Amino acid sequence: MKKITRAELATSNGKEGKPTYIAYEGKVYDLGDSKLWIKGGHMKRHNAGALIVDEIKDAPHGPEVLERFSVAGELLEEAPAEIPASAEGEPTFRDRMKPFEWHIKHGHPMTVHYPIAFMTAVSFFVLLYLLTGHRAFETTSFYLMALGLIAAPVAIITGLITWWYNYNAAVFYIIRRKMQLSAVLCVVGLVMVIWRASVPEVLTGDLKLAWLYVIAAFIFTPLVALLGYYGGKLTFGS
């Protein structure tokens, strides 16, 4: 297998038509086909042409995502240059936050499942009501909407904290889409909860308004699915 020096790796930074290489555990991967490494940059935080040991540790996904890409060669081991003690520098803000790393990284994955489950179930219970006519199913859908609306801000706050910690609050298209969809989900949820609380007989009254309510209830599922899709792109890469 081709041996690639640190100098050769550094020049393969994906800029000006150069290869997009990164190195991990002795292997050099070619990420030129990844849509998340355009022009050698990833999430506006990481750059190609370098080792990514610490980056993988801090990433929301594991090194298994690298298996999707071809191996360009092996990194040639070189004796590391001795770094003077005076050049080590002061601990960064992220270094100081290390004791809280577990809570920061796992807070969002733990809390986001609640609004996902509640909001997705809204559509399911409205469908059950339409199929059976049992009012209990419709009432349950209302309670689920309320619970989802309560849980959503917690998931959003933990998501913002994770975004700040993992990506230095850099705004890129996946984050932008998640923010937009989260805002739409919260607005739709708030409108639906207020509507249903104000008009408990909304599904048995005016037919046009009833169907509008049903359509709005079924919007929850695609919204949640899209949020999960973009969350998966962050977690598992592309």
Buried (B, 14 or more C-beta within 10 A) or exposed (E): EEEBEBEBBEEBBBBEEBBBBBBBEEBBBBBBEBEBBEEBBBBEBBBBBBBBEEBBEBBBBEBEBBEEBEEBBBBBEEEEEEEEEEEEEEEEEEEEEEEEEEEBBEBBBEBBEBBBBBBBBBBBBBBBBBEEEEEEBBBBBBBBBBBBBBBBEBBBEBBBBBBEBBBEEEEBEBBEBBBEBBEBBBEBBEEBBEBBEEEEEBBEEEEEEBEEBBEBBBBBBEBBEBBBEBBEBBEEBE
